[in-house]
């Protein structure tokens, strides 16, 4: 005679079997997680990722500084691209580390990674603004114009006016000619010497002051050239025509220089690099170092990996 199990007995047997499976799974997982070899490999992988993040972060910062100091647009763009590529590697490594910590890291390590994430987000924000400025190179271009075509135009103007004076040094109007010519020369040279400080200046107010001085000297140059042109014998003088044309050329170049100088991209990018970028870089490195130390401090039975060595 067969005895059929009751429904309640079957249910209890099923619950018992399920509980046994869960218990065995937990025990197997526990035993696996306690395996020193597996623990050591897991720790080494996380430490390696943090180390790579530190290295790539330093590479990104170094490339950024080189981009800021680059002379040509091509070099600045190439170095800026290198900085962005290194930063992208840091982000990829950060995500990979996040997955590992979610799978088996401690709560403290995950909180430290959150600090790294926040600091790195600020790092990227500053870097994006900085690199966008660095590749424009407006101050470098302004210097190139100031010491190149602008300087040449002033030199040619000055030489032409010197010839005007020399050709009339024994005339009855020699003193008047010298006054107009040398007055124009001196004021043009003063404008030229005000350009480099304007290009290097960071303050808009100071640039306004420099431009006001230039405007005052410009009035004197035009007064001198106009005074010479008003003299009957200079109505068709070729050297005066050259001087007037070269000053007009210089004035046009000066306007280009001032526009480039006002953008101030090199000055602004250097200021950001030395201030905001340096500060956020230190925060990132400190957060990464703290995370690395937390991972290294995890105890592993039978292993001294990450354990501080005590001096004898």
Protein Blocks (a to p, Z undefined) as FASTA:
>chain_A
ZZdddfklmmmmmmmmmmmmmmmmmmmmmmmmmpmklmmmmmmmmmmmmmmmmmmmmmmm
mmmmmmmmpmbfklmmmmmmmmmmmmmmmmmmmmmmmmmmmmmpcfklmmmmmmmmmmmm
mmmmmmmmmmmmmmnommmmmmmmmmmmmmmmmmmmmmmmmmmmmmmmmbmklmmmmmmm
mmmmmmmmmmmmmmmmmmmpmblklmmmmmmmmmmmmmmmmmmmmmmmmpmklmmgmklm
mmmmmmmmmmmmmmmmmmmmmnommmmmmmmmmmmmmmmmmmmmmmmmmmmmmmmmpcce
hiaghiacddZZ
